[in-house]
């Protein structure tokens, strides 16, 4: 399996602030790759640059041979790359089923194909099926996170960008969400995961990159970084 996403020497500015500094990394087809780092390290900024929500000042983002940094965000999603944003951002006044349908709005492959993916999402996330007629705003935080993932899957993505999926959730729900991410990956979806819970991220990832003040500080196999003394002290609570 070859490289699906290649980020080459990208730079991003917020006004005069140099937020992302010559960041390079890649994600191979079928992998789970995680970006870990402290608050303000540039993880979400990197994600937004990939999905077209932020313009890069220089560098290149190549996804399956397409140069994303020359493409508007609404076209990027049509190339099979979907983002689950930080904070979930479900449509609170719509039902679970209506939220899922919003995920399929760019698709042109017909009602039957979309129904098949409804069935797939409900099989993968059975709690959503139980709540399908319920307003999204009345769901728990964990259920809303599942809904955000399900909505992204309705785009029929080849790659899923997940931004802080465990944020604000109880330890029990965090385990459930990470189990879901692993199951999504087993369905053939490549995953790029931004996550502050470094231990959980490294547990499920194939490879990882450590971002620090807008730069890649370390990279390697997830198991290797999980055992690295610097990573353990900085991100895993080791003494």
N, C-alpha and C positions, 0 to 999 in steps of 0.2 A: 504494500500500500504506500502510495506516494504522499508528498506534501499537499495538503488541502489549503492551508492558510500560511502565507509567508509575509511577515511584517519586517520591513527592511529600513532601518535607520530613521524611524519617524520622529519628528519633533512637533510638539504642540505647545502653543502659547495661550495664556489667558491675559490679554493685554501685554504688559511688560514681563509677566511671570512666565518663566520657561518651565512648563509643567512636565513635559515628556522630553527626554534628552537622548536622542539617537538610540531608541529602543528597537531591538531586533529579536524576533523569535519565530518559531514555526509550530504548526500543529499538523500532524499526519492524519490521514483518513482513518477513522475508527478509534482514535485515541480519546482519552480524557486528559486534558492538559490544564493545569491550574496556575494562576498568577496569585501569589500571596504577598502580603506586605502590610505594614501598619496603615492606619488612617492617614490620608494625604500622600500616600506613596505614588499615586498615579494609576491605580488599578482601574477605576471606573472611567477615568479620562481615556485610557487606552482602549477600553471597550467601546466607548462612544466614538472614538476615531474609526474603529473597525466598522461599526454599523452606520457610519455616515452622519452621526449627530453632531460631530465636531470636525472641522476642517484641519488637516495637518498642514504645517508650514513647509515641511520638506520630508523626503522619504517616499516609500511606496508600500501599499498594502495589496497583495496579490492573493485572490481567492479563486481557486480552480482555473487559473489562467486569465481571470478578469481583474483589471486594476480598479479596486474599489474606491480609491481616493479621488477618482475622476467621475464618480457616479453619485447621484443623489440618493438619500436614504430610502425613499419609497421604491427605487429600482433595485437596491441591494437585496431587499427581502424576497424579491421575485427570483433571485438567483439561488435561493435555498439556504439563506443565512438569517436566522431569527434570533432576536434578543429578548430575554426575560429581564426586565429592568429591576434595578434596586428599588425596594419598596412596593413591589408587586403591581400596583397601578391597575387593578381590575376596574371594570365599569360597574360601580357599586349599585346603580339603579337597575341594571339588567340582570336577568337570570343567569345561572351557570351556563345553561345551554346557549343563550344568546351571546354570552362572552366568548364561548368556544367558536361559535359561528363567525364572530368578528375576526377570529384568527385566520379564517379561510377566505377573507374578502378578496385577496389578490388572485385566487385560484381560478383556473378556467378549464379544469378537467372534469367538470360535470357533477351532478348531484349524487350519483352512485359512489363515485370515488370519495367525495366529502363524507357521505354517510359511513363508508368503510372506516374512515379515519375517526369519526365520532365513536364508532364501536371500539376501535383500537385504544383511544384515549380512555374510554370508560372501563375497558378491561385493565389497562395499566393503572388507572386511578379510580378504583371502584367507588370511593367516597363521593366523587363528582357525580357519578350516576345517581347515587342516593339523593343528592342535593340538586339535581338538574333543573328543577322548577323553582328553586330558592333564589332570592336576590343575592347577588355576590357580596353586597355590603354587609349582609348578616352572617357571613361565614367567619370562622375563626381565622387567625393569622396563618396557621398552617394550611388550612383548606384554601385560603386565597392564594398562597404560594403554589399549591398544586394546580389551582385554576390557571394561574399565570403560565405555568409550564405547559399545561394542556392546551391553552390558547396558542402558545408558540408552536406546539406540535401540529396544530391544525393548519399551519402554513406549509406543512410537509417539508420541513427543513432537512438539509444534509448536515448542517452544523448548527448547534445551539450555543448561544452566548448567554451564560448565567451570571448575573451580577448580584453577589451577596445573598444567595437564596436562604441562608440560615438566619438572617438578621431579625432580631426581635422574637425568635421562636424559643420555646422551651426545649431542654435537652432531648426529651422524648420525640418531639416533632422534628427536631434537627435530624435525628437518626432516620426518621421516616422519609424526610426530604432527600437525604443522601442516598437512601435505598432506591428511591424513585429515579434519581439521576443515574445511578448505575444501571437500572433497568432500561431507561431511555437509551443509554449507550449500547446496551445489548440488542436493542431493536435496530441498530445500525446507524445511529445518529452520533456524529462526532461532537465532542463537547469541549468548549473553552470556558473554564470556571474561574471567576474572580471571587475570592472568599477570604474573610478575615479569620474564620475558624480554621487555622492552618492544619491542625491535627486531622480534622475530618476530611479536609480537601486532599491532604497527602495520602490518607488511607485509601481513597478511591481513584486517585489520579495515576496515570502511567508516568508522566513527566511533570516537572514543575519549574517555574521561574520565580525568583524572589526580586520584587521591585522595592527600591529604596530611593526616596527623593527623586523620582522620575527616571531612574536608571535601573537596568538589570544588574543586580549585584551577584547573583548566583543562579545556576541552572543545573539540571541533572535529572536522573531518575527520581521519582517521588520517594521511593524507599531510601535512596541514598541521602536525599536532603532531610528526610525525617530523622536520620541518624547523625546528621551533621551537628556538631556541638554549637556552632554559631546560631544555626536555625533553631535548635532546641532551646537555647537560652533566650533568643529574641522573640520567638513566636509560639513555642510549645510549653512555656512555663517551667523549663528545667532549671535547676539551680547550678 
